[in-house]
Amino acid sequence: MRSDAVIAVYIMANRRNGTTYTGVTSNLPQRVWQHRTGVTEGFASDHGCKMLVWYEQHENMIEAIIREKAIKKWRRSWKLALIEKANPQWKDLAADWFGPVRP
């Protein structure tokens, strides 16, 4: 997957049940790398959201943006439940791509 561009809605976190960031991208591996290395400034960087804890692929960007905007309006508890359903251990789903997150 690392070499392929993937349109996705994703959630990054700084730790289990910690601060989360929801985003959309046309290249998931590249965007995760940007979060992990802190090359882009903003909320995710300010709060250390470097672990990919959830994502879903989409066929097109419009569909992905609609989903991202909907999730961003959700209550925090709903977002945590979404993560827990797919990733109950809050594993870093990109650890195999780039290695473990370093503090």
N, C-alpha and C positions, 0 to 999 in steps of 0.2 A: 504494500500500500504506500510506502514511503515515496516511491518514485512517481506515483500517479496523483494528479490533481483531483481532489474530491470536493464537490460542493457539499457543505455541511453546516448545520447548526450545532454548536458545541458549548459545553460548560467547562470552564477552568475553575480550579479551587486552590486555596492556599493550604488547606488541611481538611480532614474529615469534619463535616458540619461547620466549616469555617466560612470565610468570605468566598462568594462565587461570582463569576463573570460569565455572561451569556453573549455569544457572538455568532457571526455568520461569515463564511469565507468560501472562496472558490478553490482554495488550495490548503486543505487542512494540515498536512505535515508542515508546510512552510509557516503557517500562522501559529501553530503550536511552538515551533522553534523560535519564532519572534517573541512569544510570551515567555518562554523559558530563558531566553538570553536577555530579555529586557530591552530590546532594540527600539521598541515603540513606547512612548510615554503615554500615561493615562491611568485609568482606574485599576486595571488588572496589574499593571506594573507597580503602582503605588501600594497595592495590597498584597503583593507577592503571589498572585494567582498563576502558578506555573504547572499545576497538575491537570492533565486532561482527564476529567472524571465521567464525562458523558458526551456522546455525539450521535447524530443521525444524519445519514446521507440523503440528498435530494437530487431530483432529476434536473432541476433548473433553479436559477438564482431567485427568481420572483417567488417561487414556492418556499424557498429557504428563508427569505426575508420576512414573509408573512408569518412563518412559524416562529422565527426569532422574536419578532415584535410581540407575538402572543405570549411566549414564554416570559419575556421581560415584564409583562404586566401581571404575571402570576404572583400569588402569595409565596413567600419564602418556603413555607412548609410544602407547597406543591412542587417546587423545584427540588427540594431535598428528597421528596418521595420519588420523583422521576429518576434522580440519580440512584437512590437506594434500590429501586426495582431492577435496573439494568446492571448496577455495579455496587452490590451491598457492602463490599469491603473497601470501597472508595480507592481502588487501585488506580495508579497512574496508567491510563490506557496507552500512553505514548512512551512508556519506559523502554519498550523493545526498539523503538525508533531511535531514541537519543540517549538512552541510559537513564538512571534515576535522577530525580531532581536534586540539585545541590543547593543547600541553604545560601 
